[in-house]
Amino acid sequence: MSRAEDLFNRCYYINELTNEEILELEKELEDFFQSDEPEEDKEKLGEHMENFEMICSAIREGGLENRKPLKLETPKKRMTFELEIPEFLKQK
């Protein structure tokens, strides 16, 4: 899994993170976008950042100070940028 996909997964499961962890992730994302990672990965990840940025702004402005992280009971599915072909389609 690429670094971009790893960061995407951490953003996808943002409800499990504390506010501090979210702001740390924001710094990691800024570093990623400033790095020499492939532009294609930056574009793919960038397409999913609007909601994340709004949450970070709300945290910094104090609007989510009482927010508590949620722990999912079901196993997390690792998301990728690649399209997964269902098994029943592979058999044809």
C-alpha positions as CSV (number, residue, x, y, z in Angstrom):
1,M,0.0,0.0,0.0
2,S,1.3,3.4,-0.9
3,R,1.9,6.2,1.5
4,A,-1.0,8.1,0.0
5,E,-3.3,5.1,0.5
6,D,-2.1,4.8,4.1
7,L,-2.9,8.5,4.8
8,F,-6.2,8.1,3.0
9,N,-7.2,5.2,5.3
10,R,-6.3,7.2,8.4
11,C,-8.5,10.1,7.1
12,Y,-11.3,7.6,6.2
13,Y,-11.4,6.3,9.7
14,I,-11.1,9.8,11.3
15,N,-13.9,9.0,13.8
16,E,-11.5,6.7,15.6
17,L,-8.9,9.5,16.1
18,T,-8.7,12.0,18.9
19,N,-8.6,15.7,18.0
20,E,-4.9,15.8,18.7
21,E,-4.3,12.8,16.4
22,I,-6.3,14.5,13.7
23,L,-4.2,17.6,13.9
24,E,-1.0,15.5,13.8
25,L,-2.4,13.7,10.7
26,E,-3.0,17.2,9.2
27,K,0.7,17.9,9.6
28,E,1.6,14.6,8.0
29,L,-0.6,15.4,5.1
30,E,1.0,18.8,4.7
31,D,4.4,17.1,4.6
32,F,3.1,14.6,2.1
33,F,1.9,17.3,-0.3
34,Q,5.2,19.1,0.1
35,S,7.3,16.0,-0.5
36,D,8.6,14.4,-3.8
37,E,5.9,11.7,-3.7
38,P,4.3,11.0,-7.1
39,E,2.0,13.8,-8.3
40,E,-0.6,11.1,-9.3
41,D,-0.8,10.0,-5.6
42,K,-1.0,13.6,-4.5
43,E,-3.9,14.2,-6.9
44,K,-5.8,11.1,-5.8
45,L,-5.4,11.9,-2.1
46,G,-6.2,15.6,-2.7
47,E,-9.6,14.7,-4.1
48,H,-10.6,13.4,-0.6
49,M,-9.4,16.2,1.6
50,E,-12.2,18.7,1.7
51,N,-14.1,17.1,4.6
52,F,-10.9,16.4,6.4
53,E,-9.9,20.1,6.2
54,M,-13.3,21.2,7.5
55,I,-13.0,18.9,10.5
56,C,-9.5,20.3,11.2
57,S,-10.8,23.9,11.0
58,A,-13.6,23.1,13.4
59,I,-11.1,21.5,15.9
60,R,-8.8,24.6,15.7
61,E,-11.8,26.9,16.2
62,G,-13.0,25.0,19.3
63,G,-16.2,23.7,17.7
64,L,-15.3,20.0,18.4
65,E,-13.7,20.3,21.8
66,N,-16.1,17.7,23.4
67,R,-15.7,15.2,20.5
68,K,-14.8,11.7,21.5
69,P,-13.2,9.1,19.2
70,L,-15.4,6.1,18.3
71,K,-14.0,2.6,18.2
72,L,-15.5,0.4,15.5
73,E,-16.5,-3.1,16.5
74,T,-16.2,-4.4,13.0
75,P,-12.8,-4.9,11.3
76,K,-11.6,-2.0,9.2
77,K,-11.5,-2.5,5.5
78,R,-8.3,-1.1,4.0
79,M,-9.2,1.3,1.2
80,T,-7.1,1.6,-2.0
81,F,-7.2,3.9,-4.9
82,E,-7.4,0.9,-7.2
83,L,-10.7,-0.6,-8.3
84,E,-11.4,-4.0,-6.8
85,I,-13.0,-6.5,-9.1
86,P,-15.5,-8.7,-7.3
87,E,-14.7,-12.4,-7.4
88,F,-17.9,-13.4,-9.2
89,L,-16.8,-11.1,-12.2
90,K,-13.4,-12.7,-12.3
91,Q,-14.8,-16.2,-12.8
92,K,-16.5,-15.3,-16.1
